[in-house]
Amino acid sequence: MNELDSQFHQAADEARQLRQRPDNDTLLSLYALYKQALEGDVHDCQPTSFFDFIGTAKQEAWGRLKGMPQGEAMQRYVELVRQLLV
């Protein structure tokens, strides 16, 4: 595991233990960056229900990162978590 991988996994642990819940836009950013970092570009599957607004928002947020290298997504995720910890 390289340094960025270590920082990313540490940031993921810290994000789960934040004292204050981030706003919805920040949560979507965290989700999208996390998924992009681990899985790469979004898959073409959509939420199973038209009324799954949260699932749709997550897929759309992740989709906006299409083409972003996984290493860049990791770095941006780490930076966002660090901002939330301040």
GIDA-V166883 format. One record per run of one state. SS is the DSSP state (helix for helix, strand for strand, loop for the rest). FROM is the first residue (numbers start at 1). LEN is the number of residues. If there is no record, write none. Layout:
((SS FROM LEN) (SS FROM LEN))
This chain:
((loop 1 2) (helix 3 13) (loop 16 8) (helix 24 16) (loop 40 13) (helix 53 11) (loop 64 6) (helix 70 16) (loop 86 1))
